[in-house]
Amino acid sequence: MTDWITEILQASGPKPRPQKKNPEMRRRIWHVERTYNITYDEYEEMLFIQGGGCAICSKTPEENGTALAVDHDHSCCPGKGSCGFCVRKLLCSDCNRAVGLFGDSPEIMRKAAEYMEHYFQGRKASATVR
C-alpha cells in the first residue's frame, strides 16, 4: 500500500471489521474475497478512496440498494471472477451493467456520450426557440 493511502486510512481512524455473526455480511465478504481475490480490507480501502460511492456516478451503496460491484478487466479474466490484479474500481449496479453492455469499450462509451450530448444540445436549442 502506498504511503499516502496509509496516511489517509490512519487519519480516518480504524474501521471495525463487520460482525461475523451477520450471515449476509459473511457471505458478501466470502464472495468478494473468493471471486475477485481481494480482501475485505482492500474492498473497504477502495470504497474509502472513491469517496464512499461508485467510481462513475458516485452513488453510495445505500442509494444503490446493495454493495457496490467489483469491476475488473474482462480481457484479463473473462467471466465473473478475477485474478485480483485486473480489479479496476467499485461500481453501482447500473454503471457496472452499462460498462458490461458496452463491452468494456471506451470507444463505444465515448460515442454513446457524444450521441447523448448531441441529443441534449438539440433539445436545449429547441426549448429556447419556443
ZIFENUR-V99763 format. One record per residue. N is the residue number from 0. PSI is psi in radians with two decimals (999 if undefined). Layout:
{{N | PSI} {N | PSI}}
This chain:
{{0 | 2.40} {1 | 2.74} {2 | -0.74} {3 | -0.61} {4 | -0.76} {5 | -0.76} {6 | -0.76} {7 | -0.79} {8 | -0.69} {9 | -0.64} {10 | -0.55} {11 | -0.11} {12 | 2.81} {13 | 2.46} {14 | 2.26} {15 | 2.45} {16 | 2.45} {17 | 2.68} {18 | 2.15} {19 | -0.20} {20 | -0.35} {21 | 1.88} {22 | -0.63} {23 | -0.76} {24 | -0.69} {25 | -0.74} {26 | -0.72} {27 | -0.82} {28 | -0.81} {29 | -0.77} {30 | -0.85} {31 | -0.83} {32 | -0.71} {33 | -0.73} {34 | -0.69} {35 | 0.00} {36 | 0.69} {37 | 2.70} {38 | 2.88} {39 | -0.70} {40 | -0.68} {41 | -0.69} {42 | -0.86} {43 | -0.66} {44 | -0.77} {45 | -0.77} {46 | -0.72} {47 | -0.82} {48 | -0.58} {49 | 0.09} {50 | 0.31} {51 | 0.10} {52 | -3.09} {53 | 2.44} {54 | -0.32} {55 | -0.94} {56 | -0.10} {57 | 0.15} {58 | 2.29} {59 | 2.87} {60 | -0.62} {61 | -0.76} {62 | -0.56} {63 | -0.43} {64 | -0.03} {65 | 2.97} {66 | 2.67} {67 | 2.57} {68 | 2.58} {69 | 1.98} {70 | 2.40} {71 | 2.85} {72 | 1.92} {73 | -0.26} {74 | -0.40} {75 | -0.88} {76 | 1.58} {77 | 2.61} {78 | -2.76} {79 | -0.35} {80 | 2.96} {81 | 2.64} {82 | -0.23} {83 | -0.50} {84 | -0.39} {85 | 0.21} {86 | 2.29} {87 | -1.36} {88 | -3.04} {89 | 2.34} {90 | 2.63} {91 | 2.95} {92 | -0.80} {93 | -0.83} {94 | -0.68} {95 | -0.75} {96 | -0.76} {97 | -0.79} {98 | -0.75} {99 | -0.74} {100 | -0.49} {101 | 0.18} {102 | 0.48} {103 | 0.43} {104 | 1.92} {105 | -0.61} {106 | -0.81} {107 | -0.67} {108 | -0.68} {109 | -0.75} {110 | -0.70} {111 | -0.72} {112 | -0.75} {113 | -0.72} {114 | -0.83} {115 | -0.70} {116 | -0.72} {117 | -0.77} {118 | -0.81} {119 | -0.57} {120 | -0.82} {121 | -0.66} {122 | -0.71} {123 | -0.70} {124 | -0.74} {125 | -0.52} {126 | -0.54} {127 | -0.60} {128 | -0.57} {129 | 999}}
